[in-house]
Amino acid sequence: MSRSASGESNDGKEDREEAAADKLGGKVTLGDLIWVKVGKDTWWPAQVVDENTVTESNKPKNRPAGKVLVRLYGSYQHLYVDPIKCHSQFKIVLEQNNGSHRDIFDKALDQEKIRSVKSSKSKSPGSKSKGNSSKKEKVSKKAKLDKEREKAKRKNQTKDASESPKMRTPKKNKILNNDEVGNMQSELSARRMRVMQSLGLIAPSGSPF
């Protein structure tokens, strides 16, 4: 095994150069970092993983031919991607961003923030649920107001009835017998005679006139 001037073996150097060539050609091994497209214009770093160590519920059901399983950094989301296609497309994107992986990642973060805001707005208690709840609140308030008005109306009616003068119950006419009728007539006749005598309209009793 020969060594170079720097002390590194030629075999080790050749292995590293071969690995670098494989990555440039889209060939990857377990643990390699590759950039994958996760949106219309968003690229995100991912790591090649062993699909035998990932549960079925955490990975896509079908594995297309020629694709490898990767896990997106910062999440437990797994995808099957074509490493050769990802490499060729990302190479163009990298050139457009002056070879800066940081700029590409910053743009991806900005896109993720925008999606998070839109998602939170769609899930917030606005839109339909808010409209339905406002309608229910209006109906409930109206029913409560009508109930209070009806209660006040009944209270006023009861108050008016209690304050109004009581109706006098007409007394029943007393049925008189013949003796009582005669006595009343004689009494009235005697009273009339006394009044007329006091007024000088008739002669006093015992007078020849």
VOSEVO-960946 format. One line per 4 residues: number of its first residue (from 1); their letters; for each residue y, z, x of N, C-alpha, C, O. Coordinates in pm, 1 decimal. Last residue first. Layout:
<recs>
NUM) a) Y Z X Y Z X Y Z X Y Z X | ...
</recs>
This chain:
<recs>
209) fpsg) 6943.9 5880.0 -16181.4 6977.9 5739.9 -16154.5 6871.6 5674.6 -16071.6 6882.7 5556.5 -16038.8 | 6865.6 6140.8 -16194.9 6846.2 6057.6 -16315.6 6875.0 5912.2 -16293.5 6836.8 5827.9 -16374.7 | 6673.0 6244.1 -15900.5 6801.1 6200.0 -15958.3 6776.1 6116.5 -16081.2 6685.3 6033.3 -16083.6 | 6432.5 6296.8 -15794.4 6478.4 6391.0 -15897.3 6607.5 6353.5 -15961.3 6651.4 6414.2 -16059.0
205) spai) 6519.6 6161.0 -15477.9 6415.1 6197.5 -15571.2 6465.0 6303.3 -15668.4 6536.0 6394.2 -15625.4 | 6823.0 5962.8 -15464.4 6728.3 6064.4 -15414.7 6628.7 6102.5 -15522.7 6650.4 6079.6 -15641.7 | 6839.0 5608.4 -15510.4 6876.2 5744.4 -15551.6 6775.5 5842.9 -15496.0 6657.3 5811.3 -15482.0 | 6882.0 5389.2 -15229.5 6813.8 5427.7 -15352.8 6852.7 5569.8 -15384.5 6894.8 5644.3 -15296.0
201) lgls) 7046.4 5362.9 -15018.6 7011.0 5241.8 -15089.2 6939.6 5269.2 -15219.8 6936.4 5185.0 -15309.4 | 7120.0 5552.8 -14847.7 7187.9 5547.1 -14975.7 7157.9 5422.7 -15052.9 7233.4 5381.8 -15141.1 | 6981.6 5595.3 -14618.1 7084.8 5491.5 -14611.6 7161.9 5478.5 -14742.3 7258.5 5402.5 -14749.4 | 6797.0 5774.7 -14698.0 6895.4 5815.7 -14598.1 7009.0 5716.6 -14585.7 7120.1 5752.5 -14546.6
197) qmvr) 6648.2 5617.1 -14869.0 6726.4 5727.6 -14925.3 6834.0 5771.0 -14826.0 6947.2 5800.3 -14864.3 | 6524.3 5444.8 -14685.6 6616.3 5387.1 -14782.8 6703.3 5495.3 -14846.2 6820.3 5470.1 -14875.0 | 6364.6 5627.1 -14543.6 6467.7 5549.9 -14474.6 6570.9 5495.8 -14571.7 6690.8 5499.9 -14544.4 | 6199.7 5715.6 -14745.1 6286.9 5809.4 -14678.6 6399.6 5738.1 -14606.6 6514.5 5782.3 -14608.0
193) mrra) 6062.8 5481.2 -14814.2 6145.6 5548.5 -14914.9 6243.1 5641.9 -14847.3 6359.3 5648.0 -14887.5 | 5919.0 5428.7 -14579.6 6019.8 5332.9 -14623.9 6115.3 5399.1 -14722.7 6236.1 5376.1 -14716.4 | 5745.3 5640.6 -14580.7 5840.7 5627.9 -14470.3 5953.9 5534.6 -14509.5 6070.0 5558.7 -14476.6 | 5594.8 5583.7 -14809.7 5674.3 5706.0 -14807.9 5779.9 5699.3 -14700.4 5892.1 5745.2 -14721.3
189) sles) 5474.6 5344.1 -14721.8 5562.1 5344.0 -14841.0 5651.4 5466.1 -14843.0 5770.0 5455.8 -14874.1 | 5323.9 5428.2 -14506.8 5430.9 5332.5 -14483.4 5529.6 5331.0 -14599.6 5650.5 5318.5 -14580.5 | 5147.3 5592.0 -14646.8 5232.4 5648.3 -14542.9 5350.5 5557.7 -14514.7 5463.6 5604.2 -14500.3 | 5020.0 5410.7 -14809.8 5098.7 5517.3 -14872.2 5193.4 5579.8 -14772.3 5305.8 5616.5 -14806.5
185) qmng) 4893.1 5250.9 -14611.4 4992.4 5190.5 -14702.3 5081.6 5296.6 -14765.4 5203.0 5278.3 -14774.9 | 4721.5 5432.7 -14492.0 4825.8 5369.6 -14412.4 4934.2 5310.7 -14501.1 5052.8 5319.5 -14469.7 | 4554.1 5496.2 -14710.5 4635.9 5600.6 -14648.5 4749.8 5540.9 -14569.1 4862.5 5590.0 -14575.8 | 4430.6 5247.5 -14749.8 4514.6 5308.0 -14853.6 4605.4 5412.8 -14797.9 4722.9 5418.5 -14834.1
181) vedn) 4289.2 5213.3 -14512.9 4392.1 5115.8 -14548.2 4486.4 5174.3 -14652.4 4607.6 5154.0 -14645.3 | 4113.7 5426.4 -14530.5 4211.9 5425.0 -14423.1 4324.3 5327.4 -14452.6 4440.4 5354.1 -14421.9 | 3966.1 5343.7 -14750.2 4042.2 5469.7 -14756.5 4150.6 5471.4 -14650.8 4264.0 5511.7 -14676.5 | 3842.1 5104.3 -14659.8 3938.1 5100.8 -14772.2 4023.7 5226.3 -14776.8 4143.2 5217.3 -14804.7
177) nlik) 3830.9 5090.1 -14294.9 3769.9 5091.6 -14428.5 3879.0 5102.1 -14535.7 3997.3 5108.1 -14502.2 | 3906.4 4866.0 -14024.5 3940.0 4981.7 -14107.1 3868.1 4971.9 -14241.4 3846.8 4863.1 -14294.9 | 3824.4 4776.2 -13701.4 3794.1 4745.5 -13842.4 3814.6 4873.0 -13925.7 3749.5 4974.7 -13901.8 | 4040.6 4701.5 -13443.1 3961.9 4805.7 -13509.1 3943.8 4771.3 -13657.2 4040.4 4741.0 -13727.3
173) nkkp) 4014.2 4445.7 -13208.4 4072.5 4490.7 -13336.1 3978.7 4589.9 -13403.6 3858.7 4567.3 -13419.1 | 3996.3 4524.1 -12864.3 3929.2 4474.0 -12983.5 3994.1 4530.9 -13109.5 4024.9 4649.8 -13116.0 | 4250.8 4446.2 -12638.2 4172.1 4544.5 -12711.4 4109.6 4479.8 -12834.3 4167.6 4391.4 -12897.4 | 4228.7 4226.1 -12362.5 4277.5 4254.9 -12499.3 4184.0 4350.9 -12570.2 4061.5 4340.9 -12564.7
169) trmk) 4274.9 4326.5 -12042.8 4170.2 4291.4 -12138.5 4216.4 4326.0 -12279.3 4240.4 4442.6 -12310.6 | 4507.6 4189.6 -11834.2 4473.9 4296.3 -11927.2 4370.8 4246.9 -12027.5 4382.5 4139.5 -12086.5 | 4460.1 4088.6 -11506.6 4464.3 4045.3 -11647.1 4422.1 4159.9 -11736.2 4316.2 4219.8 -11717.6 | 4651.6 4213.0 -11246.8 4525.2 4211.0 -11318.1 4545.8 4169.1 -11462.9 4639.8 4212.1 -11529.7
165) pses) 4852.4 4010.1 -11039.7 4839.1 4115.6 -11142.9 4710.3 4099.0 -11218.4 4666.3 3988.3 -11249.5 | 4737.0 3939.6 -10702.4 4780.2 3891.8 -10834.2 4759.5 4000.7 -10937.9 4662.8 4076.3 -10929.5 | 4612.3 4040.1 -10470.6 4752.5 4072.7 -10495.2 4801.4 4028.4 -10632.4 4904.6 4079.4 -10676.0 | 4353.5 3937.2 -10475.1 4369.4 4082.7 -10478.3 4512.3 4122.7 -10509.9 4534.2 4228.0 -10569.8
161) adkt) 4400.2 3664.4 -10459.7 4333.4 3717.3 -10578.6 4351.6 3867.9 -10590.4 4363.7 3921.1 -10700.7 | 4513.3 3643.1 -10207.9 4592.2 3607.7 -10325.9 4531.6 3666.5 -10452.2 4603.3 3712.8 -10541.0 | 4290.6 3716.7 -10049.8 4412.5 3797.4 -10047.7 4496.6 3770.8 -10170.8 4546.8 3864.6 -10232.7 | 4110.6 3510.1 -10099.5 4072.5 3647.9 -10135.2 4195.0 3738.0 -10142.2 4203.8 3825.1 -10228.8
157) qnkr) 4256.5 3298.1 -9991.0 4221.2 3297.1 -10133.1 4184.5 3437.2 -10180.2 4223.4 3478.1 -10289.6 | 4267.3 3372.7 -9723.0 4391.3 3364.3 -9800.5 4363.2 3367.1 -9949.8 4436.1 3430.2 -10026.4 | 3995.9 3351.7 -9655.8 4063.3 3480.4 -9643.0 4190.8 3483.2 -9725.9 4220.2 3583.1 -9791.6 | 3949.3 3081.1 -9688.8 3879.1 3176.8 -9774.5 3946.9 3313.0 -9771.4 3954.1 3381.6 -9873.4
153) kake) 4113.5 2986.0 -9481.9 4137.8 2946.3 -9620.2 4072.2 3044.0 -9716.6 4133.5 3084.8 -9815.2 | 3990.4 3089.3 -9254.9 4125.8 3133.6 -9288.4 4159.4 3101.8 -9433.8 4225.6 3180.7 -9501.4 | 3748.0 2944.8 -9264.6 3745.1 3091.0 -9271.0 3881.4 3145.5 -9311.7 3889.2 3237.2 -9393.4 | 3840.4 2686.3 -9232.4 3771.1 2721.4 -9355.6 3768.5 2873.6 -9374.2 3784.6 2924.1 -9485.3
149) rekd) 3944.0 2707.1 -8971.4 4032.1 2674.5 -9083.6 3969.3 2714.7 -9216.6 4036.5 2770.6 -9303.3 | 3711.5 2759.4 -8826.1 3816.9 2860.1 -8828.8 3913.0 2834.8 -8944.9 3958.5 2929.1 -9009.6 | 3573.6 2519.1 -8869.0 3514.1 2644.3 -8913.9 3619.5 2753.6 -8925.6 3619.1 2831.2 -9021.2 | 3741.7 2338.7 -8741.7 3718.0 2326.8 -8886.2 3662.0 2456.2 -8942.9 3699.2 2497.8 -9052.6
145) lkak) 3713.5 2430.3 -8477.8 3843.6 2436.2 -8543.4 3829.8 2427.9 -8694.4 3897.3 2500.4 -8767.5 | 3443.6 2374.3 -8430.6 3489.5 2512.6 -8422.0 3622.5 2529.1 -8493.9 3644.0 2628.7 -8562.9 | 3445.8 2097.5 -8451.9 3363.8 2176.1 -8543.8 3408.9 2321.7 -8545.9 3411.9 2384.7 -8651.6 | 3614.2 2036.7 -8236.6 3654.5 1999.5 -8371.7 3577.1 2081.9 -8475.0 3634.3 2129.9 -8572.9
141) ksvk) 3463.2 2129.0 -8019.9 3593.1 2188.6 -8047.1 3638.3 2159.8 -8189.2 3694.3 2247.0 -8255.6 | 3241.3 1955.9 -8039.5 3222.4 2100.0 -8050.5 3353.6 2170.4 -8084.6 3355.8 2260.8 -8168.2 | 3359.8 1708.8 -7995.9 3292.2 1733.7 -8122.8 3276.6 1883.2 -8145.3 3296.2 1932.1 -8256.5 | 3451.1 1749.0 -7732.7 3545.5 1720.2 -7839.5 3484.9 1749.9 -7975.4 3550.3 1809.3 -8061.1
137) ekks) 3209.5 1788.1 -7595.5 3306.8 1896.2 -7598.4 3407.6 1875.1 -7710.4 3446.6 1971.1 -7777.0 | 3090.3 1538.7 -7630.1 3026.4 1655.9 -7689.2 3123.5 1772.5 -7699.0 3122.1 1847.2 -7796.8 | 3267.8 1386.2 -7478.8 3253.4 1360.3 -7621.8 3192.6 1480.7 -7691.6 3237.5 1520.3 -7799.1 | 3224.5 1493.3 -7225.7 3357.1 1505.7 -7285.8 3351.7 1481.0 -7435.6 3422.5 1546.7 -7511.8
133) sngk) 2957.8 1422.8 -7182.8 2991.2 1564.5 -7192.6 3127.7 1583.3 -7256.7 3147.3 1677.5 -7333.5 | 2980.5 1145.0 -7170.8 2901.0 1206.8 -7277.0 2937.1 1352.8 -7294.1 2946.1 1402.0 -7406.6 | 3140.0 1114.5 -6942.3 3186.3 1065.5 -7070.9 3112.7 1130.6 -7185.1 3173.5 1167.9 -7285.4 | 2974.4 1226.9 -6750.0 3103.5 1288.6 -6775.9 3157.4 1245.3 -6910.4 3213.4 1325.8 -6984.8
129) sksg) 2758.2 1053.5 -6757.0 2735.9 1193.8 -6792.6 2866.4 1263.1 -6824.5 2872.2 1347.6 -6913.9 | 2881.5 810.3 -6674.9 2826.0 825.5 -6809.0 2812.1 970.6 -6848.4 2849.1 1008.8 -6959.4 | 3113.4 923.1 -6434.9 3064.6 808.5 -6511.3 3011.5 845.0 -6647.3 3083.4 903.5 -6728.4 | 3015.6 1224.6 -6282.1 3121.0 1144.7 -6341.7 3061.8 1044.5 -6434.9 2968.3 1076.4 -6508.3
125) psks) 2877.5 1415.3 -6111.8 2878.1 1421.2 -6259.4 2997.8 1351.0 -6318.8 3073.1 1409.7 -6396.5 | 2758.5 1188.0 -5846.5 2842.4 1296.3 -5896.6 2847.1 1294.6 -6047.8 2824.8 1190.4 -6109.4 | 2626.7 966.1 -5764.3 2544.4 1077.8 -5809.3 2625.8 1192.4 -5866.3 2570.5 1283.8 -5927.5 | 2828.5 796.5 -5682.0 2740.8 750.1 -5789.3 2656.5 862.2 -5845.7 2617.3 856.7 -5962.3
121) kssk) 2939.9 947.9 -5476.1 3020.0 918.0 -5594.6 2932.3 876.3 -5710.9 2957.1 915.1 -5825.1 | 2734.2 950.2 -5287.5 2775.6 1077.6 -5347.0 2858.2 1055.1 -5472.1 2849.1 1134.0 -5566.1 | 2725.7 677.9 -5219.0 2609.7 739.9 -5281.9 2647.3 870.2 -5350.9 2598.8 898.6 -5460.4 | 2973.3 640.7 -5097.5 2942.2 567.0 -5219.4 2826.6 631.3 -5294.0 2827.8 639.0 -5416.8
117) vsri) 2937.4 811.9 -4875.2 3045.1 838.0 -4972.1 3016.2 767.6 -5104.6 3032.3 826.6 -5211.4 | 2724.3 687.5 -4743.8 2708.9 825.1 -4792.2 2813.7 858.8 -4897.2 2783.9 925.6 -4996.2 | 2833.0 440.6 -4673.7 2720.8 444.8 -4768.8 2702.9 584.5 -4827.5 2670.7 599.4 -4945.4 | 3025.3 531.2 -4488.0 3067.8 460.3 -4609.2 2958.2 464.0 -4714.6 2986.1 487.8 -4832.1
113) keqd) 2859.9 639.5 -4291.0 2954.7 725.4 -4361.2 2998.3 661.8 -4492.8 3007.3 728.8 -4595.6 | 2730.6 408.9 -4202.3 2651.9 515.5 -4264.6 2741.2 611.2 -4343.0 2702.5 658.7 -4449.8 | 2939.2 270.0 -4083.6 2872.4 212.9 -4200.5 2791.8 318.8 -4275.6 2786.2 317.6 -4398.6 | 2990.9 443.9 -3869.0 3094.5 418.8 -3969.8 3033.1 362.4 -4097.8 3070.9 402.5 -4207.9
109) lakd) 2751.5 418.9 -3726.5 2788.0 548.9 -3784.0 2893.5 532.4 -3892.8 2887.1 598.3 -3996.5 | 2770.3 154.2 -3644.0 2660.4 193.8 -3732.0 2690.4 327.1 -3800.2 2658.5 345.9 -3917.6 | 2987.4 170.8 -3473.1 2998.9 89.0 -3594.5 2889.6 126.7 -3695.5 2913.6 130.4 -3816.2 | 2871.4 328.1 -3273.3 2987.4 379.6 -3347.9 3006.5 302.1 -3478.2 3038.1 360.9 -3581.7
105) fidr) 2676.2 153.2 -3175.2 2633.4 275.4 -3242.9 2747.8 336.0 -3325.4 2724.8 388.9 -3434.2 | 2836.2 -43.2 -3058.8 2743.3 -81.2 -3166.1 2701.2 41.7 -3246.0 2691.4 36.6 -3368.6 | 2965.3 107.7 -2863.4 3043.5 44.3 -2970.1 2954.4 7.1 -3088.5 2993.0 24.1 -3204.1 | 2744.3 177.3 -2704.1 2822.4 282.3 -2771.2 2903.9 222.9 -2886.6 2910.6 281.4 -2994.7
101) hsgn) 2655.8 -52.4 -2583.5 2569.9 6.8 -2685.9 2646.4 111.5 -2766.8 2617.2 132.4 -2884.5 | 2833.9 -319.5 -2481.8 2851.1 -176.3 -2505.5 2760.1 -128.6 -2619.4 2783.5 -159.9 -2736.1 | 2855.6 -588.8 -2423.8 2747.4 -514.9 -2360.9 2754.6 -364.6 -2383.3 2688.8 -288.8 -2312.0 | 3056.0 -686.0 -2589.5 3083.4 -670.6 -2446.0 2980.3 -582.8 -2376.2 3012.5 -511.1 -2281.5
97) nqel) 2961.8 -745.3 -2839.5 3028.3 -616.2 -2820.3 3046.9 -583.1 -2671.6 3052.8 -466.2 -2633.5 | 2825.9 -980.9 -2812.4 2947.5 -981.7 -2894.0 3027.3 -852.0 -2879.1 3147.9 -850.3 -2903.9 | 2604.6 -896.8 -2667.6 2702.0 -982.9 -2601.1 2833.9 -985.4 -2677.4 2941.0 -991.2 -2616.9 | 2473.7 -756.3 -2871.2 2519.3 -684.5 -2752.2 2623.7 -765.9 -2676.5 2721.2 -709.9 -2626.4
93) vikf) 2404.7 -961.3 -3044.8 2499.0 -858.1 -3090.2 2557.0 -783.1 -2970.1 2675.6 -750.4 -2968.1 | 2217.9 -1094.6 -2884.6 2340.6 -1164.5 -2926.3 2447.2 -1063.5 -2967.1 2564.0 -1076.4 -2930.4 | 2024.6 -897.7 -2864.6 2084.7 -950.8 -2742.4 2215.7 -1021.9 -2773.9 2312.8 -1010.6 -2699.1 | 1934.6 -866.0 -3120.1 2021.3 -762.3 -3065.1 2088.4 -809.0 -2936.2 2198.0 -763.6 -2903.4
89) qshc) 1774.6 -1094.0 -3148.1 1894.4 -1078.9 -3231.1 1990.5 -976.1 -3171.3 2112.0 -995.9 -3171.6 | 1572.1 -1046.5 -2957.2 1652.8 -1168.9 -2950.1 1782.4 -1156.1 -3030.3 1887.8 -1201.8 -2986.0 | 1466.5 -796.7 -3044.0 1523.5 -813.5 -2910.1 1615.6 -935.0 -2905.0 1726.8 -925.6 -2852.9 | 1371.0 -850.3 -3298.9 1476.6 -750.4 -3280.4 1546.4 -769.9 -3145.9 1668.7 -760.7 -3135.7
85) kipd) 1169.1 -1034.0 -3234.6 1282.3 -1076.7 -3317.1 1399.5 -980.6 -3300.1 1514.2 -1023.7 -3288.3 | 999.8 -864.9 -3089.0 1053.6 -986.9 -3026.5 1176.6 -1034.2 -3102.4 1277.2 -1070.5 -3041.5 | 929.3 -659.6 -3269.9 1007.3 -628.3 -3149.1 1068.2 -751.3 -3083.0 1177.3 -743.1 -3026.7 | 951.2 -634.2 -3599.4 905.4 -733.6 -3502.0 986.9 -713.6 -3374.5 1105.0 -748.4 -3372.5
81) vylh) 862.9 -320.2 -3752.4 958.6 -421.8 -3708.1 891.4 -517.1 -3609.2 790.8 -485.2 -3545.9 | 824.4 -83.4 -3996.8 751.4 -181.7 -3917.2 849.6 -292.8 -3881.0 912.1 -352.2 -3968.8 | 966.0 246.3 -3990.9 969.6 104.9 -4028.9 875.0 25.3 -3940.4 849.0 61.2 -3825.6 | 1040.1 573.0 -4111.0 960.6 483.8 -4026.6 965.1 341.6 -4081.9 967.7 320.1 -4203.1
77) qysg) 1250.1 850.2 -4103.2 1222.1 720.8 -4164.7 1150.0 630.0 -4065.4 1193.3 612.9 -3951.4 | 1345.1 1088.5 -4031.4 1198.7 1076.0 -4034.2 1157.4 945.0 -4100.9 1044.8 930.7 -4148.6 | 1627.0 1074.5 -3800.4 1564.4 1079.8 -3932.6 1413.1 1076.4 -3916.6 1360.0 1063.4 -3806.3 | 1727.6 1034.7 -3548.0 1804.7 1119.0 -3639.2 1746.0 1128.8 -3777.8 1809.1 1186.5 -3866.4
73) ylrv) 1606.9 703.3 -3506.2 1658.6 825.8 -3447.4 1743.8 901.9 -3548.7 1821.1 843.1 -3624.4 | 1333.7 578.5 -3686.7 1477.7 573.9 -3663.9 1525.5 708.1 -3610.0 1488.9 813.5 -3661.9 | 1033.1 486.6 -3543.8 1102.3 592.3 -3618.5 1249.4 586.3 -3583.7 1286.6 588.5 -3466.4 | 811.0 205.4 -3586.7 917.5 277.2 -3516.2 974.3 385.7 -3607.5 965.2 378.1 -3730.0
69) lvkg) 528.0 6.2 -3537.1 588.7 113.7 -3615.8 691.8 187.5 -3530.5 663.9 226.9 -3417.2 | 540.4 -353.2 -3496.4 508.3 -219.3 -3447.7 581.3 -116.4 -3533.8 683.2 -147.0 -3595.7 | 386.1 -668.7 -3582.9 493.8 -569.4 -3590.8 444.2 -432.9 -3544.8 325.5 -401.0 -3552.5 | 180.7 -851.2 -3599.1 277.4 -866.1 -3491.0 390.0 -765.3 -3493.0 481.9 -775.1 -3411.7
65) aprn) 145.2 -845.3 -3952.2 92.4 -882.6 -3820.4 205.5 -898.9 -3719.9 311.5 -953.0 -3751.3 | 256.7 -559.8 -4139.4 254.5 -703.8 -4112.0 204.4 -731.6 -3970.3 220.6 -649.0 -3880.4 | 103.4 -311.1 -4303.3 150.7 -341.4 -4167.7 141.1 -491.7 -4144.6 31.3 -545.8 -4131.5 | 189.8 -137.9 -4599.9 128.9 -254.8 -4535.0 189.0 -277.3 -4396.1 309.6 -263.9 -4375.7
61) kpkn) 331.1 106.2 -4649.0 189.0 88.4 -4681.8 123.4 -23.8 -4601.9 16.0 -6.7 -4544.2 | 538.4 281.9 -4410.4 515.4 175.4 -4508.9 366.5 149.9 -4528.9 286.2 169.4 -4437.7 | 500.7 642.7 -4377.4 512.8 508.3 -4320.6 486.4 404.0 -4429.3 420.2 433.3 -4528.8 | 454.1 886.9 -4486.8 576.8 869.6 -4409.4 591.1 731.5 -4345.9 684.2 707.6 -4269.0
57) setv) 206.9 894.0 -4605.5 323.4 906.8 -4693.4 455.1 881.9 -4620.8 557.3 858.1 -4685.2 | 30.0 885.8 -4391.1 43.6 766.9 -4474.8 167.6 771.7 -4563.2 227.2 668.2 -4593.2 | 161.2 1033.0 -4089.1 91.7 1041.2 -4217.5 120.5 917.3 -4301.6 223.6 852.2 -4284.4 | 112.3 932.2 -3755.5 207.2 941.7 -3868.6 128.9 940.9 -3998.7 40.0 857.9 -4017.2
53) tned) -60.2 875.1 -3559.5 -10.1 1013.3 -3562.9 87.4 1035.6 -3678.5 138.8 1146.0 -3696.3 | -108.2 608.0 -3575.7 -221.0 697.4 -3605.3 -178.5 843.9 -3613.9 -251.1 927.0 -3668.6 | 116.7 483.8 -3484.0 101.0 494.5 -3628.6 -16.2 584.3 -3667.4 -22.3 631.8 -3780.8 | 317.6 597.7 -3236.9 177.3 569.4 -3264.4 153.9 589.1 -3414.2 169.7 700.0 -3465.2
49) vvqa) 643.0 439.9 -3209.8 553.0 554.5 -3226.5 411.0 505.8 -3253.8 387.9 390.0 -3288.6 | 945.2 355.6 -3061.1 811.5 307.0 -3095.5 716.2 426.1 -3098.6 709.0 503.5 -3003.2 | 1252.5 450.1 -3197.6 1151.0 473.0 -3095.2 1015.5 424.8 -3144.5 977.0 451.6 -3258.3 | 1583.7 311.2 -3237.1 1455.6 360.1 -3288.9 1356.9 371.8 -3173.6 1374.8 312.2 -3067.4
45) pwwt) 1928.7 273.1 -3323.4 1824.1 294.9 -3222.9 1697.4 353.5 -3285.4 1705.0 436.1 -3376.4 | 2048.9 13.8 -3539.9 2025.9 156.8 -3517.8 1914.0 174.0 -3414.1 1816.0 99.4 -3415.6 | 2296.2 -194.5 -3679.9 2185.9 -178.6 -3584.6 2174.5 -31.5 -3547.7 2274.0 38.0 -3527.3 | 2408.0 -371.0 -3961.2 2396.7 -242.3 -3892.9 2273.3 -237.9 -3804.2 2162.6 -272.1 -3845.8
41) dkgv) 2457.3 -567.0 -4144.4 2513.0 -584.9 -4009.8 2500.5 -458.4 -3926.3 2575.3 -440.4 -3830.2 | 2277.1 -494.8 -4350.0 2323.9 -632.2 -4336.0 2375.3 -659.7 -4196.0 2342.4 -761.6 -4135.4 | 2041.9 -270.8 -4188.6 2131.4 -311.4 -4297.1 2173.4 -455.1 -4276.4 2114.5 -528.1 -4196.7 | 1894.3 -226.4 -3968.9 1862.5 -146.7 -4088.1 1952.6 -179.9 -4206.6 1938.5 -120.9 -4313.8
37) kvwi) 1747.0 -361.7 -3687.8 1847.0 -388.2 -3790.4 1806.5 -315.8 -3918.3 1697.9 -339.4 -3971.2 | 1697.4 -169.4 -3389.7 1646.8 -241.2 -3506.6 1759.1 -256.4 -3609.4 1851.8 -175.8 -3616.3 | 1639.4 -136.1 -3048.0 1741.4 -138.8 -3153.6 1689.8 -224.8 -3268.2 1644.7 -337.5 -3247.9 | 1407.6 87.6 -2887.6 1452.6 -46.9 -2923.8 1556.6 -33.6 -3034.8 1561.1 66.8 -3106.1
33) ldgl) 1244.2 271.1 -2645.1 1360.0 268.0 -2733.1 1398.5 123.5 -2760.4 1419.7 45.7 -2667.4 | 896.6 362.4 -2625.1 1009.6 277.6 -2587.0 1120.4 285.1 -2692.7 1094.6 302.8 -2811.7 | 678.5 499.3 -2722.0 787.0 577.3 -2663.1 907.6 495.2 -2624.4 1012.3 551.9 -2593.3 | 440.0 248.8 -2650.7 471.2 373.1 -2720.0 579.8 450.8 -2646.2 574.5 466.5 -2524.2
29) tvkg) 601.5 -64.1 -2558.5 490.2 31.5 -2555.8 534.5 157.8 -2627.2 652.0 173.0 -2660.6 | 683.8 -412.0 -2612.9 714.8 -269.7 -2608.0 586.2 -188.7 -2601.7 477.9 -237.0 -2634.7 | 835.7 -720.3 -2551.1 712.2 -643.4 -2546.7 746.2 -496.2 -2530.6 827.3 -459.2 -2445.6 | 1060.8 -869.8 -2535.0 1028.6 -815.4 -2664.6 899.4 -737.2 -2667.0 856.6 -691.8 -2773.1
25) glkd) 1140.9 -947.9 -2288.0 1069.8 -1047.5 -2366.6 1029.0 -996.5 -2503.7 968.9 -1070.6 -2581.6 | 1247.5 -717.3 -2191.2 1338.0 -829.8 -2214.1 1270.9 -936.0 -2299.0 1337.8 -1006.8 -2374.2 | 1012.5 -575.8 -2165.1 1110.6 -534.1 -2265.1 1208.9 -645.6 -2295.9 1248.4 -666.0 -2410.7 | 889.6 -718.3 -1955.0 823.8 -709.9 -2085.1 923.6 -672.4 -2194.9 920.7 -729.3 -2304.0
21) aaae) 1067.5 -671.3 -1747.8 1051.1 -808.2 -1796.9 985.4 -807.9 -1934.0 1021.2 -888.2 -2020.2 | 1025.9 -400.5 -1712.1 1158.1 -447.0 -1754.8 1149.4 -587.2 -1810.5 1215.8 -619.5 -1909.1 | 761.6 -407.8 -1622.8 793.7 -339.3 -1748.3 928.5 -385.6 -1801.5 944.1 -407.7 -1921.6 | 796.1 -543.0 -1382.2 712.6 -604.2 -1485.3 741.6 -542.5 -1622.3 746.0 -612.0 -1723.8
17) erde) 951.8 -363.1 -1242.8 1007.7 -494.9 -1271.9 928.5 -563.7 -1381.6 985.4 -634.5 -1464.7 | 770.1 -154.3 -1221.3 894.4 -136.2 -1294.9 955.9 -268.6 -1332.4 1007.1 -284.3 -1443.3 | 570.1 -274.3 -1064.8 537.9 -225.4 -1199.1 663.6 -209.6 -1283.9 665.6 -245.6 -1401.6 | 708.1 -325.8 -828.7 659.9 -439.5 -907.0 625.1 -396.3 -1050.0 647.3 -471.4 -1144.9
13) kgdn) 749.7 -67.2 -743.8 864.4 -151.6 -775.2 822.9 -268.7 -862.1 892.7 -306.2 -956.3 | 489.9 14.5 -693.5 569.5 83.2 -795.9 687.6 -0.9 -838.2 721.9 -5.2 -956.4 | 420.8 -161.5 -483.0 345.7 -166.1 -608.8 424.8 -101.8 -722.2 428.1 -154.3 -833.4 | 588.0 -87.6 -278.7 609.0 -218.4 -340.8 536.6 -228.4 -474.3 583.6 -294.3 -567.0
9) segs) 715.3 246.0 -286.2 605.2 152.3 -266.2 635.0 22.2 -337.0 699.1 20.6 -442.1 | 1013.0 349.6 -126.2 939.8 326.3 -250.1 831.9 223.3 -225.6 852.8 125.5 -153.7 | 1167.0 367.2 96.1 1058.1 461.1 83.6 975.2 440.2 -39.7 874.1 508.2 -56.8 | 1349.3 175.3 148.0 1398.1 292.5 74.3 1288.4 395.7 55.5 1315.5 503.6 2.7
5) asrs) 1208.1 -30.0 259.3 1294.3 50.2 346.0 1341.7 175.9 277.2 1371.7 274.7 344.2 | 884.1 -8.3 96.9 1009.6 -74.6 131.8 1091.0 17.7 219.6 1049.1 129.2 250.8 | 537.9 -1.7 183.0 657.2 64.1 132.5 779.7 -14.0 177.3 779.1 -77.8 282.5 | 204.1 -100.2 81.4 324.0 -112.6 165.0 440.7 -43.9 98.5 444.9 -28.5 -23.6
1) m) -118.1 0.0 85.7 0.0 0.0 0.0 123.0 0.0 89.2 142.5 94.2 166.0
</recs>
